[in-house]
Amino acid sequence: MVVPAARGAGSLLRKLRPDVSATSLALVADDLAGLVAKTEKRRLGELGVARGKGIGLRWNTLVDTGTVGSGEFGSLAGVRAYFDGLQDPRLMIVGGPGSGKTVAALNLMLDLLDQRAGTERDRLPVPVRLNASSWDPDSNSFEEWLAQRIAQDYSLGLRVTRELVGTDRILPVLDGLDEMDSDSREPARARAALDQLNEVHWLGRPIIVTARMDAYRKLSELHGESGLYEASVIALQALTAQQIADYLKSWHDVNGGQKWTSVQGKLEADPDGIFAQTLRTPWMLGLTIQFLKHKRAGDTAVLTEATTREAIEDVLFSALIPSAVAAQLRDAHSRQKYTCGEVSAWMRALARHFAPGTSVVGRGDFALDQIWSLAGDLRCRLLHAVVAAVTGFGAVFTFFIAPAVWAGIDVAPATRDGLVIGTLCALVCGFRGYWPSRPSSRKALWRTYKTGDVKRWVKASVVGVGAGFALAICGFLASRHPAAPNPLPPRDAAEGAGLVGTLTALVLIFGISLTGHRQPRLDEKRIIRDDARAAVYVGVITWLMLVSIVTVLAFVKKSSEGDLPLSLLALSPLLVILMALAGAPMGIALGALIFLARAKASIRYGCARALFTVGSGFASSPAPFLDWARGSGLLRVTGAAYQFRHQSYQEWLAAQP
């Protein structure tokens, strides 16, 4: 497969900016390919599908909305060969709801990654799957959004991902084009998305898109051809009655029982009836298998006696949560962690709050750092403000009082200053806690690539040194001003200003360089933990720097006065540790202030947990529940965000009373 080079204005712009070396990009691409393969294999398993096994999906090529060709259908194993044979590597995979579009895309991705792992590594791009619903074409270009999502999901530098995208080392797999718009309105966002993909800048470049058949037809009417210019289209075919019967028979041979026989008999008696038509997608057939596995023979009559598609879906959807709850491992007291009532209420809350087009995030998926909005936007922000204000006041007051208590001097002046400065800090912290309505999570960037490291450290050094110098000048002038209550001598003022300026510079340098707005590498469970950990890292580093600077300045001053030999400076590391431990209250206070500034997402999550514990709107521990729901087949994960297993199931849940 030959990947065309990018052309147009975007290609010219890429030539004007400094490039990352080809060797570095190749290493990044190889590392990304390995991570994508590992992740998507796990995602395929979470969908209940073993690669190369299960229901045999069939497909055929389409022109407009009609089937063409010899009438012979291909298998999933043949999609890669078909894709390799395309003159323009642009493919749309379409099908009905639950027809297995994501499964087909995942199998194609894994086949391409296997091919890339061979001798064609440098020639083939890395397929990366992204949820189309998270892209807003009206506010962001496709290339920039693609680079941002890869950087965010895989913890790469944005400059590196821009180079990967710009040099055609990425094969985007845009999953769920139909989910960009709700079913009740025209596909405006999907149409805008195709408009960008059909522009000269991206025309002819490789891409794979999945969409429902009805959305494909609607977009084809709006655009002509397939909606995606120069793209080939394959349509996943519905399962035949014989395929369904054979698959059910394989389960019957393993499990046995009258319940399997009754369903098979229903299919054989009316192979073209409503019951057989409803089960003609892998999604619905999988739900039927799950239903039969967890029901007794006498309970299956409600399924075989259903006379409409809606009634059959209602039976199968209604059994999902009870089956998941029943499969829980019980504790030592034979109790289950979650009950059917709790899970039903919490899943309905998720379905309604994060409905596509109506949710606070504007799409159907949601990350762990967005769960706080379920607790109520205003209530959660107010609680965040109160927590931040109280913590900020306590931290500043402790920072003023602790040295006086430790030194055994009069605490009245320190108390007065602590009350004044603490109140001001409480107002600032409270405002910051209330105002950012959607704080994004951070993580410590210990594992980064060389090109991203250099740029980040240079930027952090410029900002840190500039801010530290400016603050030192202001502090020196303020402490020497005649109107000050106690003007300091020039030497003392210079030492104090230098200490504050140096500390500020170092904190900014390390704070900017070691943390950033990055989600963990496709680990949806670690977002909040990594956000808090990043703030703790900066707090600890800041406290150690402060103690180190004070220790060194004290040694230098005593040495200049002749009280201590300068050679004792070699013992300063041990003294730094002892001083850091002795001044632990001040260190904790300083760390609390830094935590308030850096870990807004984790604080907001903690506030939501407190509200969930007091009320009954959602699980008091959202992260374990969402992980359990994903493992139980109620949710799935794309990137680092959760989604409902199928949009039809989310819509059904949202409609329940």
Buried (B, 14 or more C-beta within 10 A) or exposed (E): BEBBEBBEEBEEEBEEEEBBEEEBBEEBBBBBBEBBBEBBBEBBEBBBBEBEEBBBBBBBBBEEBEEEEEEEBBEBEBBBEBBEEBEBBBBBBBBBBBBBBBBBBBBBBBBBBEBBBEEEBEEBBBBBBBBBBBBBBEEEBBBEBBBBBBBBBBBBBBBBBBBBBBBBBBBBBBBBBBBBBBBEEEBEBBBBBBBBBBBEBBBBBBBBBBBBBBBBBBBBEBBEBBBBBBBBBBBBBBBEBEBBBBBBEEBBEEEEBEBBBBBBEBBEEEBEEBBBBBBBBBBBBBBBBBBBBBBEEEEBEBBBEBEEEEBBBBBBBBBBBBBBBEBBEEEEEEEBBBEEEBBBBBBBBBBBBBBBBEBBBBBBBBBBBBBBBBBBEEBBBBBBBBBBBEBBBBBBBBBBBBBBEEEEEEBEEBBEBBBEBBBEBBEBBBEBBBEBEBBBBBBBBEEBBEBBEEBBBEEBBEBBBEBBBEBBEEBBEBBBEEEEEEBBEEEEBBBBBBBBBBBBBBBBBBBBBBBBBBBBBBBBBBBBBBBBBBBBBBBBBBBBBBBBBBBBBBBBEBBEEEEBEEEEBEEBEEBBEEBBEEBEBBBBBBBBBBBBBBBBBBBBBBBBBBBBEEEEBBBBBBBEBBBBBBEBBBBBBBBBBBBBBBBBBBBBBBEBE
